[in-house]
């Protein structure tokens, strides 16, 4: 069996450019991820509202979350809850126009997204993006501009957003600050509404020219090839950044080689299998940094996960040989046992046992959903059964 060609049947390839908003292309490594739009970056701010209706385009990282104390508009009571926050956005300052000779290819075998086009002012523009599955704090781009030039790129953040539309009844704000540190730029993003304030830093390495701007950083792509690396929370060496693309491809080639696979005669069935497993692996890993949201690192629509939704994807992870991901979940639940026992008493003072919060936290359970729950669906006793069954089935699979 030829694994590369089997997986390639699931690749996403678009050869016609339509400027209308549509579902984007999702990439991630279980810790760091994003959805990108048709021109290889995030939606332009002028088109963000229309684009968001089809899914937000932004960077999300498991480290950028906040604990919020607020009055729930669903329960009309005070509560405390954890939400994953939008980290950053990267977009063309002025979107290229007169797009022609367009191709966008998402290679699940390589773990890359390639966008190529000609436009007004440039004969050829190429944007290649990936999230490093080995050095998981890294996201990177390779640009190639031929026969002209293109608009600068803006790296910024969402400065005003609703952490969770269903329960949070006001907008939260974020600030962005930039500084030059050695041969890198550092972008600091702060959400002061969280308790304590959520603060994240992106270390930016590039061979393009950068200048600070009101939105964050303005990046000027030179003629020819250039690279841009974003490292969450830690500096990245030039050697590490240079090795990232080959390291990413090698990881995904090995992953598919060692994963249980199907080769369906029906193309649509094959596409469904390849893309579904790829998106699951883009969303979950064995980091034990928390439970990635139901919709992965897309920013849509829940900024947290549920034990029930983890339960839905556990079987394919076990069946395809990715036991370590599920083991990490069970290890995290095990560490939360004292907190889950206290949480069960919080909801039902008369009971003994453990109960995971309906909306799983990123931080400790102590003080979580206090004094009230944020939504009425938190009282669902079957929630504990999902954890018990996942632990049992994982034990059978790995022991």
N, C-alpha and C positions, 0 to 999 in steps of 0.2 A: 504494500500500500504506500502511495506517495502522499505523505502527510502534508507538505506544502500545498499541493494542488487540491487536496481534500479540504483544507481550511480556506484556501483562496476562493472556493465556491461561495463562501459566506461574506466575502469582502463587500463593502459598500462603495459603489462607483457611480458618480454623477458626471455627465458630460455636457449638460445643458445648464446654463446659468439663468436663474429666475430670481429677480431681486425681492420677490414677495417673501415675507417672513414664513419660516417653516421650522420643523423639528431639526435640531442641530446634530452634531457628531460628538459623542461622549467618549472621553478617555480618562484613565485613572490607574492608580496602583494600589488601591485600598486605603491609602492615607491621604493622597493628594490627587485631585481630579478637576475636570472642567468639561463644559460643553462648548463647542466652537460653532460659529455660523459659517455661511457659505464662502466667505472670503478668507477663511482660515484663522480668524481671530474672533473676538466677541462682538456682539451687535453694537453698532454705533449708538451713542446715547440718544440721538434723535429718533432712532428706531427701536429703542429698548422696550418701551411699553408694548408695542405691537409684537416684537420678538418674544417677550416674556410670556405672551399668551400661548406660545408653542413650547415653552421651556426656557428657563433662564440660562444665559450664557455668562459664566463667571468662574473664577477659581474657588475651590472649596478645599480646606485642609482640616483634618481631624483635630488639629491642635487649636484651631480658631473657633472656640465656642465660649458661651457665656452663661452664667447663672443669673437669672432675672427674678427679682421680687416685684410683683405687680398685682393689680386687681384683675382677675379673669373676667372678660366680657361674657364668657359662656356660663360661668358659675356665679357671677356677681359677688365674688369673694376674693380675699387676698390669698396669694399662693407664691410658690417658688418653683421654678422649672429651668431646665438646661436646654439651650438651643444652639445648634451649629450655625455659624454666622457666615455671610458672604465675605470672602477674603479680599479678592482683588479682581480687576477687570483690565483687559488689554484690547485696544481697538485702534483702527486707523483713525488718525485725527480728522482726515477728510477721506471718505470712502472712495476708492477708485471707481471711475466711470467708464462707460463704453467697453464693458467686459466682453471678451471674445476668446475663442480657443480655450474654453474652460474645461478643467477636469479636477474633480475632488475624489480622492481614493482613501478609504480607511482600510488599512491592511491589518487584519487581526493576527495574522501570522507574524508580522514584524512588530506590532504594537505601535504603529505610527499613523498619522493623518497627513496626507499630502494634498495641497491645494495649489493649482497652477492656472494661470490665466495671462492674457494680454489685456492691456487697458490703455486709456488715454495717457500718453506720456511715457509708456514703457512697453517694449516689445515682449517681455516675458517676466513674470513675477512668480516666484515659488515660495510657498510657506510649508515647512515640515515641522510637525509638533509631536512630542511624546512625553510621557511621564515615566521616569526611571523606576523600574520595579525592584531594583537592587538597592540603590541609594534613594529611598522613598521620599525624601524631602525635596527631590529635584524634579523640576519641569523644564523643558527646553524647546527652543525653536531654532531652525536653520532657515535662513532667508537667502534667496538668490534673485537679484534684480538685474535684468539685462536690457540694453538698448533704451536707456532713459532713467527716470527716477520716479519714485512714488512718494506719497504723503508720509510724514513722520507717524510714528506709533505712540499712543498714549498708554501708560501704565498707571492706573488709579484704583479707586475702590468705590463701593456704594456708600455714599455719605449719609443716606437716609433710607430706611427700610423698615418693614414690619417683621420682627423676628418669627412670628407665627400667627398667621391671619385669623385662625379659628379662635384663639384665646387672648392674644395680646392686642390691646385696644388702642395703642398709640404707636407712633413711629420712634424707632431708635436711631441714633446718629453714630457715625464713625468719623474719625479724623485721620488724616494722612500727613506724615512728615517724612522728608527725605534728607539724606546726608551722604557725603562722599567719605568712604573709609578705605584708605589704601587704593587698591585697584578695583574696588567694588563700589556700588551704590547700595545703600540700605534704605528700605522703605518700611516705616513703622506705621502700623494700622491699629487704632485704638477705638474700642467701643466703650465709652464711659458709663453707659446705662447698665452694664453687667456689674455684678458684685462678686469679687472685685472687678475692676475694669478689665476687659479682655484686651490684651496687647500682643500683637504678633509682628514679627520682622521678616521681611523678604530681603535676601542678599542677591543683588543683581550683578551678573558678570556678562560683559558683551564686548565685541570689538567694534560696535557701532558707537557713534557719538551720542552722548546723553546730556540733557540739560534739565534742571528742575523746572516745573511749571505749576500752575494753580491746582491742576488735577493730580499731580504726582511727579511723573517723569515723562519727558518727551524724548523719543528715541529716533534718531535719524539713520535710516538704512543706507549704507554706502552702495555704490555700484558693485556688482558681483556678489560673492557669498559672504554672509556674516552669521553669527550665532548669538543667541540670547539665552541665558540660563537663569532661572529663578530658584533659589534655595531657601526653603522655609527654616527659619530659626538658627541657621548656622552658615558660616562662610563656605564657599566652594572653591577649591583650587582649580587652576587652569587645567591641570592634568586630569582631574576628576571630571570636569565639564567636558573636556575633549573626548573622553572615553565613554560618555554616557550613551550615545546613540548606538554604538556597536554592542555595548553591554545590554541595552534594552532589547535589541533584536535577538541577541544570543539567548537571553532569558526566555523570551516568548517562543523561540524555536524549540528550546529544551522543554518548555511547559507543554506545548502541543504534542511533542514527541512522547511525553510521559503521561499524557492525559488519556483516559478512556474516550473513545471517539465513535462517531457514527459516520457512515457514508451512504446517505439516503439517495435513492435514484431520483426522487423529486427535488428539484432545485429549491423550491420554497421551504420544504422541510429542512433541507441542509442549511439554508440561510438562517432559519429560526434557531436551529441547534447551535451553530457556530457563534452567532451574534449573542444569543442568550447566555451561553457559557462565558464568552468574552466579557460581557457586561457584568456578570456576577464576579468574575475574577478582577475586573477593574474596580469593583466596589468593596470587596472584602479581602483581607489578608490575615496573617497570624500576628500582627503587631500587638494586639491586646491593649490598644490605646482607647478602646471604647467600641461601641457598636455603630458602624456606619449606617446612615439613614436608609430607610426602605428603598428610596430611589437612588441609592448610591451617593456619589459625590457630585451630583448634578445640580444641587440647590433646589430641587423640585420634589414634591411640594412640602414634605415633612422634614423638619430640621432635626430629626431624631429617628430611632427605630423602635420596633415593638418585638417582644418575644415571639409573638404570633408570626410576624413576617420573617424573622430569622428561621423559624420552623419551616416555612414554605420553601426556602432555598437549601436547607440542610441536606435533603436527600440527594440532590444533584452534586453537591460538593463531595459527599461521601462516595457516591457511585462513580464519580469521575476521578477519584483518587486524591482529592484535596482535603485529606483528613485534618491536616494541621490547622486549617482555618477554623474548622468547627471545634477542634480541641481548644483553641484560644478562646472561643466564646464560652465554652464550658468552664475553663479555668477562671475566666472573669466572673461568671455567675457564682462560682465557688467562693471567690474572694468577697463577693457581695452578700454572702449568707447572713452575717450578723445584721447588716443593714436591711436585708429583705425581711428578716424576722421582726425588726422594729417597725418596718413599713406595714407589715401585715397587722400589727397591733394598732397602728395609726388608723387603718381603715376599719378593722373589726376588733375592738379591744378584747372581746371574749375568746378569740381564736388562738390556737397554737400552730406553729409552722412558719413557712416563709412564703412571700409573695413578691414578685418583681413588679415595680411600677409599670403601669400600662405604657407610659412614655419613658423609655429607658434613659437614665441619666448619663452624662459624660463625667461628672464628678461624683463625690460620695453621696450615698442615699441619706445620710444624716441631714436633717433640715429640709429634705426634698418634699415638695408638695405640701408645705406647711404654711399656714394652718389648714388650708383647704386644698383640695385637688383642683387642677386647672380646667378639666372638662368632665362631663358627667359619665363618660365611658370608663373611668378608672376603676369602677367596682365590677370587675369581671373575673370571678374566681377561676375560670378555666385558664387564665393566664399562667398560673403556676404549673399547670399540666404540660404546657409546651416546653418549659424548661426541664421538667422531669423526664419527658419523653426524649428530648434531644440528648440529655446526659446519658440515658440508657442506651439509645441507638448508637451514639458515638462510642461509648464503651465497648459495645459489641463489635463495632467496626475496627477499632484500633487495638484491642487487647487480644 
